[in-house]
Amino acid sequence: MEKEVSNTLRKTNKLLVDIFRAQIGQYDLTYRLFHILIMIKDNPDITQKQLAERLKLTQGAISGSIKALLSKDYLKQVPLAEDNRYNRLVLTPKIKVIINENKNLLDYRYNQMFEGFTLEELEVFDSYLQRLNKNLEKVDFNFVGGENS
């Protein structure tokens, strides 16, 4: 049964990637990059460290994503007035238009995705996924072989 559930999750992930790629791929954005931009829009004083914590990513992964967004001219770094050693991440006008055009549509896609689910069902489903993610975080990548290999 575990293999069936894994295959279903893989199919779900592929469908999600295809949906989001169709919508924001034209802007050379992944879902992760778009989500980072929305978080910055909604939290203008957020730090890279806070982004990493909220998205459950390493600071290195966030740093790479920020570099990609800077290179696409979707973000700029503005030195903090109180300490010029640190920068604030600011959305460029170009990306503000893209976010405004696409955020509502993405929210609509979320609603479509969970159509027919009750709040209670979503809470249970989320708890299962969180438990699955915790198990995956403990996976030993150095393990080779065993009873089921």
BELURWO-V161793 format. One record per residue. N is the residue number from 1. NEAR is the number of other C-alpha atoms within 10 Angstrom. D_FIRST is the distance of its C-alpha to the first C-alpha in Angstrom with 2 decimals. Layout:
n->N near->NEAR d_first->D_FIRST
n->N near->NEAR d_first->D_FIRST
//
This chain:
n->1 near->6 d_first->0.00
n->2 near->7 d_first->3.82
n->3 near->8 d_first->5.43
n->4 near->9 d_first->5.12
n->5 near->10 d_first->6.34
n->6 near->11 d_first->8.63
n->7 near->12 d_first->9.91
n->8 near->12 d_first->10.66
n->9 near->12 d_first->12.44
n->10 near->12 d_first->14.25
n->11 near->12 d_first->15.42
n->12 near->12 d_first->16.53
n->13 near->12 d_first->18.40
n->14 near->12 d_first->20.04
n->15 near->12 d_first->21.20
n->16 near->16 d_first->22.61
n->17 near->15 d_first->24.35
n->18 near->12 d_first->25.81
n->19 near->15 d_first->27.10
n->20 near->17 d_first->28.69
n->21 near->16 d_first->30.03
n->22 near->10 d_first->31.68
n->23 near->16 d_first->33.38
n->24 near->19 d_first->34.46
n->25 near->15 d_first->34.13
n->26 near->9 d_first->37.68
n->27 near->12 d_first->38.88
n->28 near->11 d_first->37.15
n->29 near->17 d_first->34.89
n->30 near->17 d_first->31.25
n->31 near->16 d_first->29.48
n->32 near->12 d_first->29.94
n->33 near->17 d_first->33.64
n->34 near->22 d_first->34.14
n->35 near->15 d_first->32.53
n->36 near->20 d_first->34.85
n->37 near->23 d_first->37.78
n->38 near->18 d_first->36.98
n->39 near->15 d_first->36.73
n->40 near->20 d_first->40.10
n->41 near->17 d_first->41.57
n->42 near->10 d_first->40.51
n->43 near->11 d_first->41.50
n->44 near->14 d_first->44.50
n->45 near->13 d_first->45.17
n->46 near->14 d_first->41.68
n->47 near->15 d_first->41.70
n->48 near->20 d_first->39.43
n->49 near->14 d_first->38.33
n->50 near->13 d_first->37.46
n->51 near->19 d_first->35.54
n->52 near->17 d_first->33.48
n->53 near->13 d_first->32.79
n->54 near->10 d_first->31.86
n->55 near->13 d_first->29.55
n->56 near->11 d_first->28.11
n->57 near->12 d_first->29.40
n->58 near->14 d_first->31.82
n->59 near->15 d_first->35.48
n->60 near->12 d_first->35.56
n->61 near->12 d_first->32.94
n->62 near->22 d_first->34.97
n->63 near->15 d_first->38.16
n->64 near->12 d_first->36.92
n->65 near->16 d_first->35.89
n->66 near->21 d_first->39.30
n->67 near->14 d_first->41.08
n->68 near->15 d_first->39.34
n->69 near->21 d_first->40.38
n->70 near->17 d_first->43.89
n->71 near->11 d_first->44.21
n->72 near->14 d_first->43.26
n->73 near->14 d_first->45.96
n->74 near->18 d_first->43.57
n->75 near->23 d_first->44.51
n->76 near->18 d_first->47.66
n->77 near->14 d_first->48.48
n->78 near->12 d_first->51.40
n->79 near->13 d_first->52.98
n->80 near->12 d_first->53.00
n->81 near->10 d_first->56.53
n->82 near->7 d_first->56.40
n->83 near->8 d_first->55.14
n->84 near->10 d_first->55.41
n->85 near->8 d_first->53.14
n->86 near->13 d_first->50.10
n->87 near->16 d_first->49.01
n->88 near->19 d_first->47.57
n->89 near->22 d_first->45.13
n->90 near->17 d_first->46.60
n->91 near->21 d_first->45.22
n->92 near->14 d_first->47.52
n->93 near->11 d_first->48.87
n->94 near->11 d_first->46.99
n->95 near->20 d_first->43.54
n->96 near->15 d_first->44.61
n->97 near->10 d_first->45.13
n->98 near->14 d_first->41.73
n->99 near->19 d_first->39.99
n->100 near->11 d_first->42.02
n->101 near->11 d_first->41.21
n->102 near->14 d_first->37.44
n->103 near->15 d_first->36.42
n->104 near->11 d_first->36.81
n->105 near->13 d_first->34.88
n->106 near->16 d_first->31.95
n->107 near->11 d_first->32.13
n->108 near->11 d_first->32.12
n->109 near->15 d_first->28.98
n->110 near->12 d_first->27.23
n->111 near->12 d_first->28.47
n->112 near->10 d_first->27.23
n->113 near->11 d_first->23.76
n->114 near->12 d_first->23.42
n->115 near->9 d_first->25.50
n->116 near->9 d_first->24.86
n->117 near->12 d_first->23.22
n->118 near->10 d_first->25.33
n->119 near->10 d_first->26.39
n->120 near->9 d_first->24.52
n->121 near->12 d_first->21.21
n->122 near->12 d_first->21.90
n->123 near->12 d_first->22.72
n->124 near->12 d_first->19.51
n->125 near->13 d_first->17.47
n->126 near->12 d_first->19.72
n->127 near->12 d_first->19.27
n->128 near->12 d_first->15.46
n->129 near->12 d_first->16.17
n->130 near->12 d_first->18.96
n->131 near->12 d_first->16.95
n->132 near->11 d_first->14.42
n->133 near->11 d_first->17.62
n->134 near->11 d_first->19.19
n->135 near->10 d_first->16.44
n->136 near->10 d_first->16.82
n->137 near->9 d_first->20.57
n->138 near->8 d_first->20.39
n->139 near->9 d_first->18.73
n->140 near->8 d_first->21.19
n->141 near->6 d_first->22.01
n->142 near->6 d_first->24.28
n->143 near->7 d_first->21.74
n->144 near->7 d_first->21.70
n->145 near->7 d_first->20.11
n->146 near->6 d_first->18.74
n->147 near->4 d_first->16.81
n->148 near->4 d_first->13.73
n->149 near->5 d_first->16.07
//
